[in-house]
Amino acid sequence: MNTRGFHIAVVGATGAVGQQMLRTLEERDFPIRQLTLLSSARSAGKTLLYKGEEFTVQEAKPESFEGVDIALFSAGGSISKQLAPEAVKRGAIVVDNTSAYRMDEGVPLVVPEVNKEDLKKHNGIIANPNCSTIQMVAALEPIRQSYGLKKVIVSTYQAVSGAGAQAINEMYGQTESILEGKEVTPEILPVGSDKKHYQIAFNAIPQIDKFQDNGFTFEEMKMINETKKIMHMPELSVAATCVRLPIETGHSESVYFEVETQGLSAAEIKNKLKEAPGIVLEDNPDEQVYPMPAHCVGKKEVFVGRVRKDLDEDTGFHMWVVSDNLLKGAAWNSVQIAETLIEMELVKEK
Ligand SMILES: NC(=O)c1ccc[n+]([C@@H]2O[C@H](COP(=O)([O-])OP(=O)(O)OC[C@H]3O[C@@H](n4cnc5c(N)ncnc54)[C@H](OP(=O)(O)O)[C@@H]3O)[C@@H](O)[C@H]2O)c1
């Protein structure tokens, strides 16, 4: 541990996102003076490694945040509701991975490549957007900047790690059972707390999170509302269909969008994506080059391919967007927010 740097707390350190958060902090050589790892009482006392050093996980309590500079939360919405204000009260800046504060006025919802200036308006809590929203807006922003944006229709192909460590275990367990010719008893997916559960192995489930009165799921509404907030475009037309697939990690999205500018070619859209920060263009149909989740796991960037002009609508284009949902979709975007806070001198060492 360094003598200089920040006191960082990771809330939900034992979870799917928390584990990636630790790996990302380590890989980025984040300036850490003190590290506090928090979980529920269930995991308190466990040890986790950071840069080869053992750290004991503690139960998250209000007093855990004494002296903390930056608290990275990924322990579920109710924990964020309960403990993020306690962390702020004690002088910490919270970067929250849950949906608890995302749509609150006064809480910046940030993808650094798109709207880092919003960080200046924070009141202690900064929200990390939903994983599927992050990769989509990162890919749309360079296009919007040059050509404007009118409409977005997205269909997602989402990995089970987006539903947490238990969902990953459920997918593997079911796969083994089915291969052995045994019955499966789904318990977690699509939504642990919903009435019915369905097999995810060898299946596609068109429900992520609970249904709302308008027929969309909460995940779909997150993509719609968060995109408008991050891009500061309440008038943008957005629709989403979110589907869970038996893939461990890496969300994919088929995105149809319409720009304001007439007469553009796919090559012009590709050129903007090629130059954009955090985006890797993998697009060569002749050589069968396109992004796939299996190739994106463990990488921080957002990968884009299959860029085509629509055959009927002059301002319409299609693209395929893939990213590691636990990295750019969660841990990396949070750590990137923390790095940007330092860069913009919005956080100081205590
Ligand atoms: N997975 C994703 O792609 C993704 C992306 C963006 C945002 N998120 C959000 O991040 C959050 C966590 O997701 P996950 O996938 O990492 O879930 P997960 O694998 O189930 O992990 C949950 C974590 O929260 C901790 N926790 C549970 N109850 C707690 C309590 N009462 N007090 C303190 N800590 C508690 C758990 O600790 P124990 O070990 O003690 O149980 C564990 O560390 C969720 O809100 C999710 O919506 C997830």
The ligand as an ORCA input file, in Angstrom:
! r2SCAN-3c Opt
* xyz 0 1
  N     -23.325     -7.811    -12.750
  C     -23.369     -6.735    -13.529
  O     -23.080     -6.785    -14.743
  C     -23.737     -5.418    -12.959
  C     -23.504     -4.312    -13.729
  C     -23.816     -3.073    -13.206
  C     -24.372     -2.990    -11.961
  N     -24.588     -4.086    -11.216
  C     -25.188     -3.910     -9.885
  O     -24.213     -4.156     -8.885
  C     -24.827     -4.778     -7.781
  C     -24.113     -6.069     -7.430
  O     -24.098     -6.927     -8.549
  P     -23.262     -8.256     -8.602
  O     -23.527     -8.799     -9.945
  O     -21.856     -8.053     -8.156
  O     -24.032     -9.153     -7.477
  P     -23.494    -10.370     -6.615
  O     -22.456    -11.140     -7.351
  O     -24.708    -11.074     -6.147
  O     -22.778     -9.678     -5.337
  C     -23.470     -8.939     -4.380
  C     -22.496     -8.294     -3.412
  O     -23.233     -7.471     -2.496
  C     -22.942     -7.867     -1.164
  N     -24.082     -7.700     -0.271
  C     -25.259     -8.349     -0.309
  N     -26.051     -7.961      0.719
  C     -25.341     -7.048      1.404
  C     -25.588     -6.301      2.597
  N     -26.745     -6.424      3.270
  N     -24.627     -5.452      3.029
  C     -23.451     -5.353      2.381
  N     -23.145     -6.032      1.260
  C     -24.082     -6.883      0.788
  C     -22.564     -9.319     -1.281
  O     -21.838     -9.719     -0.120
  P     -21.892    -11.237      0.446
  O     -20.692    -11.940     -0.147
  O     -21.742    -11.039      1.911
  O     -23.186    -11.831      0.057
  C     -21.727     -9.294     -2.564
  O     -20.440     -8.785     -2.275
  C     -26.302     -4.972     -8.153
  O     -27.038     -3.895     -7.634
  C     -26.316     -4.885     -9.641
  O     -27.518     -4.373    -10.116
  C     -24.274     -5.318    -11.680
*
